[in-house]
Amino acid sequence: MEKKNWFRTYLFIWFGQFVSLLSSSAVNFALIVWLSLEFKSAEILAYSAIAGLLPQAIIGPFAGVYIDRWDRKKIMIFADGFIAICTILMTIALRDGHVQLSLVYLLMACRSVGSAFHSPAMQAIAPLIVPEDKLLRVSGINQMLQSVSSIAGPALGTLAIANFPINQVLYLDVIGAVFAITSLLLISIPHVKTQVSGSIHQVWIDLKLGMAAIYKNKGLAWMFMYSVIATVGIMPVAIMFPLLTIDHFGGKEFEMSVIEVIWGVGMLVGGSILSVFKISLRKVLLINSMHILLGLSFVFSGILSPSLFWVFVGLTGLGGMAMSIFSAAFMTTIQEEVAPEMLGRVFSLYFSFAIIPSLIGLLFAGNIADYIGVANAFVISGFIVIAIGLASFFTPSLMALGVRKDSGE
């Protein structure tokens, strides 16, 4: 498969996706702020998050089957367009000030359906365009773009919600979708053709093949399982950062914003390290080490004295860097270990497996914080993630992943 001029092709993808990521980050943050101010209900925030995640978790594996069958470029274009249409309908629903939350939840769920197709397709196109020895750097740049959007998005969202009604702020997401679609229309992405029927029975067969692609590769199966278990520990803590900032360190709005920004800065540093430097360390070692580093950042954050807020800031940045490097190395390992025609299914399965613990975290984080305390939750979560990293080093099939590729044999 020809991969000439891959960098030029990816420049178009990066430009369009960055604008889309930035606008989506701004809109998501503005929507959270608006819901918080309008209803002052943690329950409504949790339900809105579940509406945005649950459909993606449920249909993700089936979406992956069609991602592997259809043209992935067209999938991304139609997914971006569908999400934009849902956003336009949401602006209409919020136009007159009489908010119907059930309709807002429904439209957020529809947007999640679009994401179920878009995110795995985006990850699955990289091996079709990028030479294998450049995949880790490309993943690093992708992490950088996500990091910049996570830093600038909330600032843009705050500025927008302060000056415009929520229904007008939502148009930012539509503008981002237009940029993403336009950039995709200007490039060519190879299409992996498959000759299969469209029957429901065949869909189940294809889904089983995707699961088999994971199960038959014992190292990959262990990596998936460890990552999902780690997510069970990470997600409840991830949504408790504001609570730790307020309850343990006595912070307010400024300190909360500092923590949010510094996490994005840490992710940006992690992505920069991977994209600028040629990392010779095996990717599986990066994955395991970053689990341990992330866990340590949680543990020390939980045991810090309340007077050491700025140490907490530094630990948060370290955690963001570890998460960025882990994500890039993890995605690259999948891209290298799985055949291109199976990537849509495998990525969809992973995203679904990762989302379900997120939902559990959203449902029980409040109870966990009330029962054992936020600081203790950080410590326990940190030890869980550290244990996963250590266990990974003692799993032979996992440690054998990518030995020849990473050593250049």
WOUR-V638530 format. One record per helix or strand of 2 or more residues. SS is the DSSP state (A for helix, B for strand). FROM is the first residue (numbers start at 1). LEN is the number of residues. If there is no record, write none. Layout:
{{SS;FROM;LEN} {SS;FROM;LEN}}
//
This chain:
{{A;6;34} {A;42;28} {A;72;22} {A;101;29} {A;132;32} {A;166;4} {A;171;15} {A;200;16} {A;218;21} {A;241;8} {A;253;24} {A;283;21} {A;309;29} {A;340;33} {A;374;20} {A;396;4} {A;403;5}}
//
